[in-house]
């Protein structure tokens, strides 16, 4: 790995161990085995490094978890695959609890800084692209417009449901409930299977 990658990995370890508020530039540089000046050279600031490290961490953990489910459900009808994805996402959130908490902490901090907010807003505006890439590979029958629409919905849901899961995991809507709502809105038939089909 190069210094940039070492810093991202070091920041992730320090954040998980100490939290965003207590993560110092010196601690991160020491953990990464690089000079303190390398943070400024590669990222401009400790804050930008932390933001990128958390985005990468969530992309790896939550993004990879989503990708696995999307791939595994590619043979199902689209609405059934959507239901299964959101039925299984609480497991993905649970496996990534600490990065989720750190990301929420960092987002509040970043929102108080106009320059840092701009960088985060740009990243959030493109956050659905990884999901779109996964969908495009798993669902080649969908048009680019359809892929973008579903990916944007999934991105909005993963952001909001991740926070709701942290607050009240037992209050999270199931994938079956979400699929039923989409079906009602679209005037489509709800998925036949699922844990709640008999209710």
N, C-alpha and C positions, 0 to 999 in steps of 0.2 A: 504494500500500500504506500501511497505518497503521503506527504504531510497533510494535504486537504482531507483525505479519507481517514487518516489517523486522528485528526481533530474531530471529525464527525463522530467517529466511534468513541473517542475519549469523552466528548460532550454527552453522548447518550448514556455512558456508564455513570458519569458524575451526576447527571440529572436524575437518573433512577435512584441512585444511592442517597443523594442529598436534597433533591428538589430544585426547581428552577431558581428560587429566591436565594438559595445558599450556594449555587454553582458559581465559583469565581473563575476568572480567566486563568489565573495561575494554576488552580486545581485542574482545569481542563487541559492546559498545556502540559502539565506534569503527567497526567494520566495518559495523554497521547504520546509523550516522549519527544515533544518538540519545543522550540523556543516560544516564549510569550509573544514575540513579534510576529510569529507565523499566523496568529489569529487575525491580526490586522491585515496582513498581506493577503490571506486567502478569503477572508469574509468581511473585512472592514470593521467589524465590531464583534464583541462577545455576544451581543443580543442577536445579531444576524446569524451567527454560528449556531446558537441555541435553537433559533427558529428552524433553520435548515435541518439540524440534527433531529428535531422532533418530527418534522414533516417526513423525513426519511424513515424514521422509526415507525411511524404510523403507516406509511406506505408499505413498508416491509411486512409489518405484523397484520394490520387490518386489510391492506390491499391484497396481500398474498392469500389471506383467509377468504376474502371475497372471491378472488380469482379461482381458488380451488372449488368453491361451491358452484360458481357459474359454469365451470368446466364439467363438474359432475352432473349437473342438471340440464346440460345442453340438449339431451334427447327428449326432455319433457316439453309439453306445450309451454309457450312463453309465460303465461300467467301462473301455471303450476311451478315453473322454475323460479319465478319472482317470489312466490309464497315460500318455497323451500329455502331460498336465500335468506329471507328475513326471519324465518323460523330458526335458522341456524346462526344468525349473527350474534345473538347473546353469548354464545360460546366463544366467538371471535373477540368480542368486547372483553369477556372475562380473561382471556389469555393475554390481553393487552391493557389491563387496567392501569398500571403505573404510567405507561406512555400517554394514555388518554388523560389521566389526571394532570400530568406535567404539561400536556398540550393546552389544556383548559387554563391552567395557571399562566402559561406563557401568552396565550391569546389575550387575556385580561391585561397583562403587562404591556403587550405590543399595542393594544388599542389606545393606550395613553400617550403614545409617541407617533406623531403624524407620519414621519418618514418610515418608521418600521411598519406602520399600518399599511402604507402604500405597497410595500414589498409583500406583505401577507395577503393583501387583497388581490394582487396580481397572481400569486400562487393559487389562491382559492378559486379565482376565475378560470383556472386551467385544471383544477383538481379532478374534474370529471373525465379528463382525457385518458387516464390510465384505465378507468372503468370502461370507457368506450372501446378501447383497444381489446380488452378482455371479451366484451360482448361481441365485437366484430369477428373475433376468432371463433367464439362458441356458437354464434348465430349468424352464419353467412347469408341466410335468407332475408335478413333485415336490411333495409336501405340505410344509407348514411344518416338520413334525417331521423329515422326511427331509432337507430343506435344512439345518436346524440340525445334524443328525448329521454330514452330509458336511462342512459348513463347519468344525465342531469338529475333525474328523479332519484336514482340510487345514491348519487353523491349528496343530495340534500337530505335524504333519509339517514345516511350513515353519519352525517354531522349531527343532526338533531337527535337521532336515537342513541348515539354514543353518549351524549350528555344526559339524556333521560335515563339510560341504563346506569350511569354513575349515580344519579339521584335516587332512582326508585326502580330497580331492576324488575320488581314484580308488577310494575304498572306499564311495562313495555307492551305495545300492541304486538300480537303475533303476526307472522307472515301471512297466515290464513286470513286474519282480519284485514290486513293491508290489501291483500289481493281482492278480497270481497269488496272493499271500498273502491278500488280501481275498476273492478267489474261493474259496480253500480254506476259509477260516474260515466264509464264508457258505454253502458247499456249492454255489456257482454254477459256471458254466462260465467258464474263463479266457478273456480276450480272444484273438481269433484272430490279430490282426496283431502288429506290433511287432518290434523288432530281435532279440528273443530267442525268437521263436516257433519257430524251427527247432532250437533247442538240445535 
